[in-house]
């Protein structure tokens, strides 16, 4: 339950916990001083008041003793003055209540206590045994004080302590927030500047060093993987070319056509391997209209029934060739695993440009949808067809590169619907990692 009451951020939790600790410390300090400094004084003046009342009023009155007590403490009966009628303030209420309790125990009867709030408080006491005469009791042990100074002390000390806690929390959370941003960029496979390893506490510096080593290792592993896949794809094409040339001279037309078709499928698969490892990082983004790119790709696929419903949308910073590859993959994937016509539409959502591609096939198994965006993963219908299972994975990588989101769903009338949301915020959102934010 406590976790729900605390803020979600480490900065907010540190500030709240610091405030609670300082507030508790202030309360304990006030309780300590009240119990060990002021409470004994209140009891002493209550006893002096009882002694003065006994010496001043009643059959056992001792005028001489009453005079000596008055000279020493300032306690006296003031017949010509009346106490204030105002109720004591919130700060003075505990003093009045405690003094009243102590005097009532000594006199063994109810008493009335009023307070004259000055720099050195004065209490007025009366009771039935005193013939309702008011005894004026100056609380000299309080010394002179300024209530506003006390209030200022009670407010400024916690405030300064809270500000110190806030600065300490910010010093810890800013590097963590920076680390989170860099981790997101590294997760997309982009190269980022190294984190500062000598600017914070030793523990954070150790985390930054470990993260820099991990990022470097991941980058090298990614480059090695890309080089390996590119080398394999390139080396396989040479024997495939020789096999195709040999097949062209075969007399059996049916066998020849089957071999050539298989070689073309293998070549297409190798092309998808290369496209998958080609992340487009070397391409410069441009201020493009997504509608124009859709029309360009549609014209290149004139043999496919592609129908568009394009609305006016803001231009975006896009990697032109990379995004055209995304559109081409969506169209070919819709035809290969679905059915024509392929419907492409654009619209504007809340802060995003929405690109929707739908085919008119039977759709996919709902259980397969979460895995379709993974490399080498295909739906149930695709198991009877050739392919690498990289088409939608390539699309997902390009969408991530442009800081967008992608969802798959089955249309109510049949067919798979791919919805892509690309952000626009009134400024140019660069497709590559936002490295400038973490420098």
C-alpha positions in Angstrom: 0.0 0.0 0.0 2.9 2.4 0.8 4.3 2.1 -2.7 1.0 3.4 -4.1 1.2 6.5 -1.9 4.7 7.4 -3.0 5.5 9.1 -6.3 6.6 6.8 -9.2 9.9 8.6 -9.8 13.1 8.2 -7.7 13.4 12.0 -7.6 9.9 12.4 -6.2 10.3 9.6 -3.7 13.6 11.0 -2.5 12.0 14.4 -2.0 9.0 13.0 -0.1 11.1 10.8 2.1 13.5 13.6 2.9 10.6 15.9 3.8 9.1 13.2 6.0 12.4 12.6 7.8 13.0 16.3 8.3 9.4 16.9 9.5 9.8 14.0 12.0 13.1 15.4 13.2 11.6 18.8 13.8 8.6 17.2 15.7 11.0 15.1 17.8 13.2 18.2 18.5 10.1 20.2 19.6 9.0 17.3 21.8 12.4 17.0 23.4 12.8 20.6 24.2 9.2 20.9 25.5 9.7 17.9 27.8 13.1 18.6 29.1 13.3 22.4 29.0 9.8 23.9 29.3 7.8 21.2 31.1 10.0 21.5 34.3 9.6 25.3 34.2 5.8 25.0 33.9 5.7 22.6 36.8 7.9 24.9 38.9 5.7 28.0 38.2 2.6 26.0 38.9 4.0 25.1 42.4 5.0 28.8 42.9 1.5 29.8 41.9 0.0 27.3 44.4 2.4 28.5 47.1 1.6 32.2 46.4 -2.1 31.5 46.4 -1.9 29.7 49.8 0.1 32.6 51.2 -2.2 35.3 49.8 -5.7 34.0 50.3 -7.4 32.1 53.1 -7.1 31.7 56.8 -3.5 30.6 56.5 -2.4 33.6 54.5 1.2 34.7 55.1 1.6 38.3 53.8 5.3 38.3 54.2 5.9 35.1 52.3 3.5 36.3 49.6 5.5 39.5 49.3 8.8 37.6 49.0 7.4 35.3 46.3 6.1 38.3 44.4 9.5 40.1 44.6 11.4 37.0 43.4 9.0 35.8 40.7 6.7 38.6 39.8 3.6 36.6 40.7 1.0 38.8 42.3 -2.7 39.4 42.6 -3.7 42.3 40.3 -7.1 43.5 41.4 -7.0 46.5 39.1 -6.2 44.7 35.9 -8.2 42.1 34.0 -6.7 39.3 31.8 -7.3 39.3 28.1 -10.5 37.6 26.9 -8.9 36.2 23.7 -8.4 32.5 23.3 -4.8 31.5 23.2 -3.2 30.8 19.8 -2.6 27.4 18.4 1.1 27.6 19.3 0.4 28.7 22.9 -2.5 26.3 23.6 -0.3 23.4 24.8 1.4 25.8 27.4 -1.9 27.0 28.7 -3.4 23.5 28.9 -0.4 22.0 30.7 -0.2 24.8 33.2 -3.9 24.6 33.9 -3.6 20.8 34.5 -0.7 21.3 36.9 -2.4 24.0 39.0 -5.7 22.0 39.1 -3.8 19.0 40.6 -2.1 21.2 43.2 -5.3 23.2 44.2 -7.5 20.1 43.8 -10.2 22.2 42.1 -11.0 23.5 38.6 -9.2 26.7 37.6 -9.4 29.2 34.8 -6.3 30.2 32.9 -5.9 33.0 30.4 -2.8 34.0 28.5 -1.3 37.4 27.7 0.8 36.7 24.7 3.9 38.9 24.7 7.5 38.3 24.0 7.6 36.7 27.5 4.2 35.1 28.1 2.1 35.9 31.1 -0.5 33.6 32.5 -3.6 34.6 34.6 -5.1 32.1 37.0 -8.3 32.2 39.1 -10.4 29.7 41.0 -13.1 29.5 43.6 -10.6 29.2 46.4 -9.0 32.5 45.3 -12.4 34.3 45.5 -12.1 34.5 41.7 -9.3 37.0 42.0 -6.8 36.8 39.1 -3.2 35.9 39.8 -0.8 37.2 37.3 2.1 34.7 36.6 4.9 35.9 34.3 6.6 32.9 32.8 10.1 34.3 33.0 11.9 31.0 32.2 10.6 31.3 28.6 12.9 34.3 28.1 12.1 36.7 25.3 11.1 35.2 22.0 9.6 36.2 18.7 6.8 33.9 17.5 7.5 34.8 13.9 11.1 33.8 14.3 10.0 30.4 15.7 7.6 29.9 12.8 10.4 30.9 10.4 12.7 28.3 12.1 10.0 25.6 11.8 9.5 26.3 8.1 12.9 27.3 6.8 14.9 24.5 8.3 12.7 21.8 6.7 12.6 23.7 3.5 16.4 24.0 3.3 16.8 20.3 4.2 14.2 19.4 1.5 16.0 21.5 -1.1 19.3 19.7 -0.2 17.5 16.4 -0.6 16.1 17.5 -4.0 19.6 18.5 -5.2 21.0 15.1 -4.0 18.1 13.3 -5.7 18.6 15.2 -9.0 22.3 14.4 -8.9 21.4 10.7 -8.8 18.4 10.6 -11.1 19.8 12.7 -13.9 22.5 10.1 -14.7 19.9 7.3 -14.5 17.6 9.1 -16.8 20.4 9.7 -19.2 21.3 6.0 -18.9 17.7 5.0 -19.7 17.7 7.1 -22.9 21.0 5.7 -24.1 19.8 2.2 -23.3 16.8 2.7 -25.5 19.0 3.9 -28.3 21.4 1.0 -28.0 18.4 -1.3 -28.0 17.5 0.0 -31.5 21.0 -0.9 -32.6 22.2 2.7 -33.1 25.6 3.9 -32.1 25.7 6.5 -29.3 28.4 8.6 -27.5 30.0 7.0 -24.5 28.6 7.9 -21.1 30.8 10.0 -18.8 32.7 7.6 -16.5 34.2 10.2 -14.2 31.5 12.8 -13.4 29.4 11.2 -10.6 29.6 9.0 -7.6 31.8 5.9 -7.8 28.8 3.6 -8.0 27.3 5.5 -11.0 30.7 5.7 -12.7 31.0 1.9 -12.3 27.5 1.5 -13.9 28.5 3.8 -16.8 31.7 1.9 -17.4 29.9 -1.4 -17.5 27.2 0.0 -19.8 29.9 1.5 -22.2 31.6 -1.9 -22.4 28.2 -3.6 -23.0 27.3 -1.1 -25.7 30.7 -1.6 -27.4 30.3 -5.4 -27.3 26.8 -5.2 -28.7 27.9 -2.9 -31.5 30.8 -5.3 -32.4 28.5 -8.3 -32.2 26.0 -6.6 -34.5 28.7 -5.6 -37.0 30.1 -9.1 -37.0 26.6 -10.6 -37.5 25.9 -8.2 -40.4 29.3 -8.9 -42.0 28.7 -12.7 -41.6 25.2 -12.6 -43.1 26.3 -10.3 -45.9 29.2 -12.6 -46.7 27.1 -15.7 -46.7 24.4 -14.0 -48.9 27.1 -12.7 -51.3 29.0 -16.0 -51.5 25.8 -18.1 -52.0 24.8 -16.0 -55.0 27.8 -17.1 -57.0 27.0 -20.9 -57.0 23.3 -20.0 -57.5 24.2 -18.1 -60.6 26.2 -21.1 -61.9 23.3 -23.5 -61.1 20.9 -21.2 -63.0 23.2 -21.0 -66.0 23.5 -24.8 -66.0 19.7 -25.2 -65.7 19.2 -23.0 -68.8 20.8 -25.7 -70.9 18.7 -28.5 -69.6 16.3 -30.2 -72.2 13.6 -31.0 -69.6 11.6 -27.8 -69.6 9.5 -28.7 -66.6 12.6 -29.5 -64.5 14.4 -26.4 -65.8 11.5 -24.1 -64.9 11.3 -25.7 -61.4 15.0 -25.2 -60.7 14.9 -21.6 -62.0 11.9 -20.9 -59.8 13.6 -22.3 -56.8 16.8 -20.3 -57.5 14.7 -17.1 -57.8 13.0 -17.9 -54.4 16.5 -18.4 -52.9 17.7 -15.2 -54.4 14.7 -13.3 -53.0 15.4 -14.8 -49.6 19.0 -13.7 -49.8 17.8 -10.2 -50.8 15.7 -10.1 -47.7 18.6 -11.2 -45.5 20.6 -8.3 -46.9 17.7 -5.9 -46.4 17.3 -7.1 -42.8 20.9 -6.4 -41.9 21.0 -3.1 -44.0 19.8 -0.8 -41.2 19.8 2.4 -43.4 22.1 4.2 -40.9 24.2 5.5 -43.9 21.1 7.1 -45.5 20.5 10.8 -44.9 16.9 11.6 -43.8 14.9 14.1 -45.8 11.7 16.1 -45.3 9.3 13.8 -47.2 5.6 13.4 -47.9 4.5 9.9 -47.1 1.8 10.2 -49.7 4.3 10.8 -52.5 6.4 7.8 -51.4 3.2 5.6 -51.5 2.4 6.7 -55.0 6.0 6.0 -56.1 6.0 2.5 -54.7 2.5 1.9 -56.1 3.6 2.8 -59.6 6.5 0.3 -59.3 4.0 -2.4 -58.5 1.7 -1.8 -61.4 1.0 -5.5 -61.7 -0.6 -5.5 -58.2 -4.0 -4.1 -57.5 -3.1 -1.4 -55.0 -5.8 1.1 -54.0 -5.1 4.2 -52.0 -7.1 6.6 -49.8 -4.6 9.3 -49.0 -5.4 12.4 -46.9 -3.4 15.5 -46.3 -0.8 14.7 -43.6 2.2 16.6 -42.3 5.5 15.9 -44.0 8.0 13.9 -41.9 11.7 13.4 -41.7 12.1 10.0 -43.5 14.9 7.9 -44.9 13.5 7.8 -48.4 14.9 4.5 -49.7 14.5 2.8 -46.4 10.9 3.8 -46.1 10.2 2.8 -49.7 11.5 -0.6 -48.8 9.0 -0.7 -45.9 6.1 0.1 -48.3 7.3 -2.5 -50.8 7.5 -5.2 -48.2 4.0 -4.4 -46.9 2.6 -4.7 -50.4 4.4 -7.9 -51.4 3.6 -9.4 -48.0 -0.1 -8.6 -48.4 -0.2 -10.2 -51.9 2.0 -13.3 -51.0 0.2 -14.2 -47.7 -3.2 -12.5 -48.3 -5.1 -11.5 -51.5 -5.6 -8.5 -53.7 -6.7 -5.7 -53.7 -4.3 -4.1 -51.2 -5.7 -1.0 -49.6 -3.4 1.7 -48.4 -4.6 4.8 -46.4 -3.1 7.7 -44.5 -4.7 9.9 -41.9 -3.7 12.2 -39.0 -4.2 11.0 -35.4 -3.3 12.7 -32.1 0.3 13.8 -32.8 0.9 11.0 -35.3 0.6 10.2 -39.0 -1.3 6.9 -39.4 -0.4 4.5 -42.3 -2.8 1.6 -42.8 -2.3 -1.3 -45.2 -4.9 -4.0 -45.5 -5.2 -7.1 -47.8 -8.3 -9.1 -48.6 -7.1 -12.6 -47.6 -8.3 -14.8 -44.8 -6.3 -13.0 -42.2 -4.0 -14.9 -39.8 -4.5 -16.9 -36.7 -4.9 -14.6 -33.7 -2.4 -16.7 -31.7 0.2 -16.0 -34.5 -0.1 -12.1 -34.4 2.3 -11.5 -31.4 5.1 -13.5 -33.2 4.7 -12.2 -36.8 7.0 -9.2 -36.1 9.8 -11.5 -35.0 12.5 -12.5 -37.5 12.0 -15.8 -39.2 8.5 -16.1 -37.9 5.5 -16.7 -40.2 1.8 -17.4 -39.8 0.0 -20.7 -40.4 -0.9 -19.9 -44.0 2.7 -19.0 -44.8 4.0 -22.5 -43.9 2.9 -23.8 -47.3 4.7 -21.0 -49.1 8.4 -20.1 -49.6 9.9 -17.2 -47.8 12.3 -16.2 -45.1 9.9 -14.8 -42.6 11.7 -11.5 -42.5 9.2 -9.2 -44.4 7.4 -7.9 -41.4 10.5 -8.0 -39.2 12.2 -5.6 -41.7 9.1 -3.4 -41.6 9.2 -3.3 -37.8 12.9 -2.4 -37.7 12.3 0.5 -40.1 9.3 1.7 -38.0 11.4 1.6 -34.9 14.1 3.5 -36.7 11.5 6.3 -37.3 10.4 6.3 -33.6 7.0 4.9 -34.6 4.7 2.0 -33.5 3.2 -0.9 -35.4 0.2 -3.1 -34.7 -1.3 -6.1 -36.5 -5.0 -7.1 -36.5 -7.5 -9.0 -38.4 -10.2 -7.0 -40.3 -13.8 -7.8 -39.4 -14.5 -8.5 -43.2 -11.3 -10.5 -43.7 -7.7 -9.8 -44.3 -4.7 -8.6 -42.2 -4.5 -4.9 -41.2 -1.1 -3.4 -40.5 -1.3 0.0 -38.8 1.8 2.2 -38.4 1.9 5.4 -36.4 4.7 7.9 -37.0 5.1 10.8 -34.6 5.1 14.5 -35.5 5.5 17.1 -32.8 5.7 20.4 -34.7 9.4 19.8 -35.2 11.5 17.5 -37.3 11.9 14.2 -35.7 15.1 12.6 -37.0 14.8 8.9 -37.8 18.2 8.1 -36.4 18.9 7.9 -32.7 18.4 11.2 -30.9 22.1 11.2 -29.8 22.1 14.9 -29.2 19.8 14.5 -26.3 22.4 12.5 -24.3 25.5 14.4 -25.1 
